[in-house]
């Protein structure tokens, strides 16, 4: 879930001068995209200078002392990263976590303030937490922050609710539904293509090109797809604005604000009536909830109850409403109140929107710097889509496009961090080069699973900072790494995309284990269709230097001022 990335920041000190994301990067319909308290950084590759120790001030020393007094004794034999608190203020958190990972190893204690955190950058330990002992951990602070927005949706839900809802929702993402969604992905992507073609035609560039913020366009596209695919509502945000669209972006903005703000002031009495942004949030939430309530009411009024097997065998090619909401309402034995359904839908809206937009943004950012790879991608698209529209079968032949998507997810994971909290005392494996006896942790330990570190680890990836989509076709095994099965493309037969099984948890684009994202195939196929149709029609280049594209981190990894590109129609 995307929101877990920035939520880590709520547990750590925040700078009082966090940079705002510039609202001017977006049109009026997306003004609420503006993000508060996000730290920009140019998209350089990370590194650590081990010869230079950070200078610590009095506040840093006091903070580390307090950590050791209050929490340090609970994590006895674990390496400790006692960096300067100011390290967290001038760049995204996951960059600092990467530097400390290279210095202290794959499992270390982060000693900041009155509390300690365990940072995990190892697939063996990640596999243990997410799969082997998954129910000894919950979402911790993430659930606390998101509950007012998502209620008891899959992400913030307690374990009992999660088990019930997962059992109901997972069958909805069946093969025929996904095939039907490919048509939705295509319809929405073609609407975006038509808009971009119109901009080129009426533009004043003599070379038949236009300059456009593709991050904004991808954001609108992803919202339209979620609307149609999940609850049969056409936002048409590519072409228009409406109160519902404004409310959706306002709610996305608030969700991200809450995940990146240090003090949860919104829980204070009367705040929701006194603080202007909280009043707006309540108003936005009401607009969306009223819309969802109407959709749920209409779906229930036209309910055609059936067993799961019968629902999965419907003729989705002729259904007027093939949405997930229709499936959930029609499922026999899955009766649930409107509030729970609304929580489920809201969770999918928040979780599924910006993740896809970010994946597409970074895919283009990487391809634009590698024109040879872009031409290779376009050649594959031309050969596969030569005789008509995209189908599920044709998507299987777009192998290189799919590899581009997952390589973008490796380099810019969405989210870069997952958060867990131990429910009982446990012993973590030592991982690669860690303590053989492992690490004992007490109940209540907050854990940051650094997906960014996993995906760029020099121990598990060759040339980890390089954009090489082809890497996913090559097996990799290191006999010196005990407990890691290596990377084997054949380990997950039938999988269209590399996953945590193929990489034995060194690659975690959608988490792993029982609480893995249920919509992973939906998101991957959506991104593949959108990228393929864009590259089929246009040549894309960055407007300026790649160094001018600055990064901000919130719920996912974004650009600071948009991804401005020049598009030319292909001939």
C-alpha positions in Angstrom: 0.0 0.0 0.0 1.4 3.3 -1.0 0.6 5.2 2.1 3.0 3.2 4.3 6.0 4.9 2.7 5.7 8.3 4.2 4.0 7.2 7.3 7.4 6.4 8.7 8.0 10.1 8.9 5.3 10.4 11.6 7.6 8.4 13.9 10.6 10.6 13.3 11.4 14.3 13.8 10.3 16.6 11.0 11.9 19.8 9.7 9.8 23.0 10.2 10.8 24.1 6.7 9.6 21.2 4.6 9.2 22.1 1.0 5.7 22.3 -0.4 4.9 20.6 -3.7 4.1 23.4 -6.2 0.4 23.5 -6.9 1.1 25.5 -10.1 2.3 22.2 -11.6 -1.3 21.1 -11.9 -4.4 22.5 -13.5 -7.3 23.6 -11.4 -8.9 20.2 -11.4 -5.9 18.8 -9.8 -5.0 21.6 -7.5 -5.3 19.4 -4.5 -2.4 17.4 -5.7 -0.2 19.9 -3.8 1.7 18.1 -1.1 2.7 19.6 2.3 6.0 19.1 4.1 7.6 16.9 1.4 11.4 17.0 0.9 12.8 17.5 -2.6 15.9 15.9 -3.9 17.3 15.6 -7.4 17.0 12.1 -8.8 20.7 11.3 -8.3 21.7 7.8 -7.2 22.4 7.3 -3.5 25.7 6.6 -2.0 27.6 6.9 1.3 30.9 8.4 2.0 32.3 6.2 4.7 35.3 8.4 5.2 33.3 11.3 6.5 31.3 11.1 9.7 28.3 13.4 10.1 28.8 16.3 12.5 26.4 16.1 15.4 25.1 19.0 17.3 23.9 19.1 20.9 20.4 18.1 19.9 21.7 15.1 18.0 23.7 13.9 21.0 20.8 14.4 23.4 18.4 12.6 21.0 20.7 9.5 20.8 21.3 9.5 24.5 17.6 9.5 25.2 17.1 6.7 22.7 19.7 4.5 24.5 18.2 5.3 27.9 14.6 4.6 27.0 14.8 1.9 24.3 18.3 0.9 23.5 18.5 -1.9 26.0 15.6 -3.7 24.3 17.7 -4.4 21.1 20.9 -5.5 22.7 23.1 -7.0 19.9 21.8 -5.0 17.0 24.1 -2.5 15.1 23.0 1.0 15.8 22.8 3.9 13.4 23.3 7.0 15.5 23.3 9.6 12.7 22.6 13.3 13.0 18.9 14.1 13.3 19.5 16.8 10.6 20.3 13.9 8.2 16.5 13.5 7.9 15.8 17.1 7.0 17.6 17.7 3.7 16.5 14.6 1.7 13.9 11.8 1.7 14.1 9.4 4.6 14.8 6.4 2.4 18.0 7.9 1.2 19.4 8.2 4.7 18.2 4.6 5.4 20.2 3.5 2.4 23.4 5.1 3.5 23.1 3.6 7.0 22.3 0.2 5.4 25.6 0.3 3.6 27.4 1.3 6.8 25.7 -0.8 9.4 24.3 -3.8 7.5 20.9 -5.3 6.6 19.4 -5.1 10.0 20.1 -2.2 12.3 18.5 -0.1 15.0 17.7 3.5 14.1 18.4 5.6 17.2 16.5 8.9 16.9 14.5 10.5 19.7 12.9 8.7 22.6 12.1 5.6 20.6 14.1 3.1 18.5 13.2 1.5 15.2 14.4 -1.6 13.4 15.3 -1.1 9.8 15.3 -4.2 7.6 17.0 -4.3 4.2 17.4 -8.1 3.8 15.1 -10.5 1.9 15.6 -13.3 4.4 14.4 -11.2 7.2 11.6 -9.6 5.1 10.4 -13.1 4.1 10.2 -14.0 7.8 8.2 -10.9 8.8 5.9 -10.8 5.8 5.2 -14.5 5.2 6.7 -17.0 7.7 5.5 -15.2 10.8 3.1 -12.7 9.3 0.4 -12.8 12.0 2.9 -11.8 14.7 3.0 -8.3 13.1 0.4 -5.6 12.3 0.5 -2.3 10.4 1.1 -0.3 13.5 1.0 3.5 13.1 -0.1 3.1 9.5 -3.5 1.7 10.6 -3.9 4.4 13.2 -3.4 7.2 10.7 -5.5 5.7 7.9 -8.5 4.5 9.9 -10.4 7.9 9.8 -10.1 7.8 6.0 -10.3 4.1 5.1 -12.2 2.8 8.1 -11.9 -0.9 8.1 -10.7 -1.3 4.6 -8.1 -4.0 3.9 -5.1 -1.9 4.7 -5.9 -0.5 8.1 -8.2 -3.3 9.2 -7.6 -5.3 12.3 -6.7 -9.0 11.8 -10.2 -10.4 12.2 -11.8 -7.9 9.8 -8.9 -8.3 7.3 -9.4 -12.1 7.2 -13.1 -11.7 6.5 -12.8 -9.0 3.8 -9.8 -10.5 2.1 -11.7 -13.8 1.6 -14.5 -11.8 -0.1 -12.5 -9.3 -2.1 -9.7 -11.6 -3.5 -12.1 -13.7 -5.7 -13.2 -10.5 -7.4 -9.9 -10.1 -9.1 -10.4 -13.3 -11.2 -9.2 -13.9 -14.8 -12.4 -12.8 -16.6 -12.6 -9.6 -14.5 -9.0 -8.8 -15.4 -9.7 -9.4 -19.1 -12.7 -7.0 -18.9 -10.5 -4.5 -17.2 -8.0 -4.5 -20.1 -10.8 -3.0 -22.1 -11.3 -0.3 -19.4 -7.6 0.4 -19.3 -7.6 0.8 -23.1 -10.6 3.0 -23.2 -9.2 5.4 -20.6 -5.7 5.4 -22.1 -7.1 6.2 -25.5 -9.0 9.1 -24.1 -5.6 10.4 -22.8 -4.0 9.8 -26.2 -6.7 11.8 -27.9 -6.2 14.7 -25.5 -2.4 14.7 -26.2 -2.9 14.5 -29.9 -5.3 17.5 -29.8 -2.7 19.4 -27.8 -0.1 18.7 -30.6 -2.5 19.7 -33.3 -3.4 23.1 -31.8 0.1 23.8 -30.4 2.4 26.5 -31.7 5.5 24.3 -32.1 6.6 24.1 -35.7 7.8 20.5 -35.3 4.4 19.1 -34.4 5.1 18.6 -30.8 3.8 19.7 -27.4 5.2 20.0 -23.9 3.1 18.4 -21.3 3.3 17.4 -17.6 3.0 13.6 -18.0 2.8 13.0 -14.2 -0.4 15.0 -14.2 -1.8 13.2 -17.1 -1.0 9.8 -15.6 -2.6 10.9 -12.3 -5.9 11.7 -14.1 -5.7 8.5 -16.1 -5.2 6.3 -13.0 -8.2 8.0 -11.3 -10.5 7.3 -14.3 -9.4 3.7 -14.4 -10.0 3.2 -10.7 -13.4 4.8 -10.9 -14.6 2.6 -13.7 -13.0 -0.6 -12.7 -13.7 -0.6 -9.0 -17.1 1.1 -8.7 -18.4 1.8 -12.2 -18.1 5.6 -12.0 -16.6 7.6 -14.8 -14.7 10.5 -13.3 -13.5 11.6 -16.8 -10.9 13.6 -15.0 -8.8 13.6 -18.2 -11.2 16.1 -19.8 -13.2 17.8 -17.0 -13.4 18.7 -13.4 -16.3 18.1 -11.0 -17.0 18.4 -7.2 -16.4 14.7 -6.8 -13.0 14.9 -8.6 -11.9 17.9 -6.5 -13.0 16.0 -3.3 -11.1 12.9 -4.4 -7.9 14.9 -4.8 -8.5 16.8 -1.6 -8.9 13.5 0.3 -5.7 12.1 -1.4 -3.9 15.2 -0.3 -5.1 14.9 3.3 -4.2 11.2 3.5 -0.7 12.0 2.4 -0.6 15.0 4.8 -1.5 12.8 7.7 1.1 10.2 6.7 3.9 12.8 6.7 3.0 15.1 9.6 4.8 14.4 12.9 2.0 15.3 15.4 -1.5 13.9 14.8 -3.2 17.2 15.7 -6.4 16.1 13.9 -7.2 13.9 16.8 -7.4 16.8 19.2 -10.9 17.8 20.4 -12.7 20.3 18.1 -9.9 20.3 15.5 -12.2 19.1 12.7 -14.4 22.1 13.2 -11.7 24.7 14.0 -8.8 24.0 11.6 -9.7 25.0 8.0 -7.9 22.1 6.3 -9.7 19.7 8.6 -13.1 21.3 7.8 -12.3 20.9 4.1 -11.3 17.3 4.6 -14.6 16.6 6.4 -16.4 18.3 3.5 -14.4 16.4 0.8 -15.0 13.1 2.6 -18.7 13.7 2.7 -18.8 14.4 -1.0 -17.0 11.1 -1.8 -19.0 9.1 0.8 -22.3 10.4 -0.6 -21.2 9.4 -4.1 -20.1 6.0 -3.0 -23.3 5.5 -1.0 -25.4 6.3 -4.1 -23.3 3.8 -6.1 -23.7 1.1 -3.5 -27.4 1.8 -3.2 -27.9 1.5 -7.0 -25.8 -1.7 -7.1 -27.9 -3.2 -4.3 -31.2 -2.3 -6.0 -30.1 -4.2 -9.1 -28.5 -7.1 -7.2 -28.4 -10.4 -8.9 -27.2 -12.8 -6.2 -25.1 -15.7 -7.2 -22.4 -18.0 -5.8 -18.7 -17.0 -6.4 -18.2 -19.6 -9.1 -21.2 -18.4 -11.1 -20.1 -14.8 -10.7 -16.7 -15.7 -12.1 -18.2 -17.4 -15.1 -20.3 -14.4 -16.2 -19.9 -13.1 -19.7 -17.8 -10.1 -18.8 -17.5 -9.1 -22.4 -21.2 -8.1 -22.5 -21.8 -6.9 -19.0 -22.7 -3.3 -18.7 -21.3 -3.1 -15.2 -18.2 -5.3 -14.8 -16.9 -3.4 -11.7 -15.6 -5.0 -8.5 -18.5 -3.3 -6.7 -21.0 -5.3 -8.7 -19.1 -8.5 -7.9 -19.1 -7.8 -4.1 -22.7 -6.8 -4.0 -23.9 -9.8 -6.0 -21.8 -12.4 -4.1 -24.1 -14.8 -2.1 -23.2 -15.1 1.5 -21.1 -12.0 1.6 -23.7 -9.6 2.9 -22.1 -6.6 4.5 -23.3 -3.2 5.6 -22.9 -0.2 3.4 -20.2 1.3 5.6 -17.9 -1.7 5.2 -18.4 -1.6 1.4 -17.7 2.1 1.4 -14.5 1.5 3.4 -13.4 -1.2 0.9 -14.0 1.1 -2.0 -12.3 4.1 -0.4 -9.2 1.9 0.4 -8.9 0.8 -3.3 -9.3 4.4 -4.5 -6.6 5.7 -2.3 -4.3 2.7 -2.6 -4.6 2.2 -6.3 -4.5 5.7 -7.7 -1.2 7.4 -7.1 0.8 4.2 -7.1 0.0 3.6 -10.8 0.6 7.3 -11.7 4.0 7.1 -10.0 5.0 3.9 -11.8 4.2 5.4 -15.2 6.0 8.6 -14.4 9.2 6.9 -13.5 9.0 4.5 -16.4 9.0 7.4 -18.8 11.7 9.3 -16.8 14.0 6.2 -17.2 13.1 5.5 -20.8 13.7 9.1 -21.8 17.3 8.8 -20.6 17.7 5.6 -22.5 16.6 6.1 -26.1 17.9 2.8 -27.3 15.6 1.0 -24.8 12.7 3.2 -25.8 13.2 2.3 -29.4 13.3 -1.4 -28.4 10.1 -1.0 -26.5 8.4 0.8 -29.5 9.6 -2.0 -31.9 7.9 -4.6 -29.7 4.7 -2.6 -29.5 4.6 -2.1 -33.2 5.0 -5.8 -33.8 2.4 -6.9 -31.3 -0.2 -4.2 -31.8 0.0 -4.2 -35.6 -3.5 -5.6 -36.1 -5.8 -3.9 -33.6 -6.5 -3.2 -30.0 -4.8 -4.5 -27.0 -6.1 -7.8 -25.6 -5.2 -9.9 -22.7 -3.4 -12.3 -25.1 -1.4 -9.5 -26.7 -0.3 -8.3 -23.3 1.4 -11.6 -22.8 3.5 -10.8 -25.9 4.5 -7.3 -24.6 7.3 -8.9 -22.6 9.8 -6.0 -22.7 7.1 -3.4 -21.8 6.2 -5.5 -18.7 9.9 -5.7 -17.8 10.2 -1.9 -18.0 7.3 -1.5 -15.6 8.8 -3.9 -13.0 12.3 -2.3 -13.4 10.8 1.1 -12.7 9.2 -0.4 -9.6 12.5 -1.8 -8.6 14.3 1.5 -8.9 11.4 3.6 -7.6 9.3 1.3 -5.4 5.8 2.4 -4.5 6.0 2.7 -1.5 9.8 2.7 -0.6 9.0 1.6 2.9 6.6 -0.9 4.5 5.8 -0.6 8.2 5.1 -3.3 10.7 4.8 -3.5 14.5 5.5 -6.7 16.5 2.5 -7.9 18.5 4.6 -10.2 20.7 8.3 -10.8 21.5 10.1 -12.4 18.5 13.5 -13.3 17.2 14.4 -12.0 13.7 16.8 -13.9 11.5 20.2 -12.3 11.3 20.1 -12.1 7.5 23.1 -11.7 5.2 26.2 -10.8 7.2 24.1 -10.4 10.3 24.3 -12.0 13.7 24.1 -15.8 13.4 21.9 -16.0 16.5 19.5 -13.5 15.1 18.0 -10.5 16.9 15.5 -10.6 19.7 12.9 -7.8 19.6 10.2 -7.0 22.3 6.5 -6.6 21.6 5.6 -3.2 20.2 8.8 -2.9 18.1 8.3 -0.7 15.1 9.9 -2.0 12.0 10.7 -0.3 8.7 11.0 -2.7 5.8 13.1 -0.7 3.4 11.9 -1.8 -0.1 14.2 0.8 -1.6 17.2 -0.8 0.1 16.1 -4.3 -0.9 15.7 -3.3 -4.5 19.1 -1.5 -4.7 21.1 -3.9 -2.5 24.5 -4.5 -4.0 24.4 -8.0 -2.3 21.4 -9.2 -4.3 21.5 -7.2 -7.5 24.1 -6.7 -10.2 24.6 -3.0 -11.0 21.7 -2.2 -8.7 21.4 1.5 -9.6 21.3 0.9 -13.4 18.1 0.8 -15.5 18.3 -2.7 -17.0 14.9 -4.3 -17.6 16.6 -7.3 -19.1 17.9 -8.3 -15.7 14.6 -10.0 -14.8 15.2 -12.7 -17.5 18.6 -13.9 -16.1 18.8 -16.3 -13.1 21.0 -15.2 -10.2 22.3 -17.3 -7.3 25.0 -16.6 -4.8 26.1 -19.7 -2.9 27.7 -17.4 -0.3 24.3 -16.1 0.9 22.9 -18.7 3.2 19.1 -18.8 3.3 18.4 -16.9 0.1 17.2 -19.1 -2.9 18.4 -16.5 -5.5 16.5 -15.1 -8.5 14.9 -17.7 -10.7 12.5 -16.5 -13.5 11.0 -20.1 -13.7 10.2 -20.3 -10.0 6.6 -18.9 -10.4 5.2 -20.7 -13.5 2.6 -18.7 -15.4 3.4 -15.4 -13.7 3.3 -12.5 -16.2 5.5 -10.3 -14.0 8.5 -11.0 -11.8 7.3 -11.1 -8.1 8.5 -11.9 -4.6 8.5 -15.6 -5.2 10.8 -15.4 -8.3 13.2 -13.2 -6.3 12.8 -14.9 -2.9 11.7 -11.6 -1.4 14.6 -9.5 -2.8 11.9 -7.9 -5.0 8.8 -6.7 -3.2 6.8 -4.3 -5.5 3.5 -5.2 -3.8 4.6 -6.7 -0.5 4.5 -10.4 0.1 2.9 -13.0 2.3 -0.8 -13.1 3.3 -1.2 -9.3 3.4 0.3 -8.8 -0.1 -1.7 -6.3 -2.2 -4.7 -8.0 -3.8 -4.7 -5.6 -6.8 -1.2 -6.2 -8.0 -2.1 -7.7 -11.3 -4.7 -5.0 -11.9 -2.0 -2.3 -11.3 0.6 -4.0 -13.4 -1.6 -4.6 -16.4 -3.1 -1.1 -16.2 0.4 0.4 -16.3 1.4 -1.9 -19.2 -1.5 -0.9 -21.3 -1.1 2.8 -20.7 2.7 2.8 -21.4 2.3 0.7 -24.5 -0.4 3.0 -26.0 1.6 6.1 -25.2 4.8 4.8 -26.8 2.9 3.5 -29.8 1.7 7.0 -30.6 4.5 9.3 -29.4 8.2 9.8 -29.1 9.0 11.2 -25.7 11.9 13.2 -24.4 12.5 15.2 -21.2 12.0 19.0 -21.6 15.3 19.6 -19.8 18.1 17.7 -18.1 17.3 14.7 -15.9 19.0 16.6 -13.0 16.3 19.2 -13.2 13.7 16.6 -12.1 13.5 16.8 -8.4 12.0 14.2 -6.1 9.6 14.5 -3.2 8.4 11.7 -1.0 5.0 11.4 0.4 2.8 8.3 0.1 4.8 7.4 -3.0 7.8 8.8 -4.7 6.8 11.8 -6.9 8.5 14.6 -8.8 8.5 18.0 -7.2 7.3 20.0 -10.1 5.9 17.4 -12.5 7.5 15.4 -15.3 7.6 17.9 -18.2 8.2 16.2 -21.5 8.1 17.0 -25.2 5.8 14.7 -27.1 6.1 14.2 -30.9 3.7 12.0 -33.0 5.5 9.1 -34.4 5.7 8.7 -38.1 
